[in-house]
Amino acid sequence: MMDSKTIERIQQEVVSPNKDKLFQATLKEKETEVKKVKTIFKNSNGLDNISEEDMQIFKSFMLK
């Protein structure tokens, strides 16, 4: 008969891969966002020549 520790361990084994996938997806999303902000900064010549839309994206990233 299984005890509560065995059941808990089995549940963690099932949940763990799903948490890892979620973490990887979140990590990729953040990397994509950082790349986008870097591109905005480079293309705007250090924020000197930036569109209003790009400035909103940049500000929202910086305020996170």
Secondary structure, DSSP 8 states (H G I E B T S, - for coil): ---HHHHHHHHHHHHHHHHHHHHHHHHHHHHHHHHHHHHHHHHTTTTTS--HHHHHHHHHHHT-
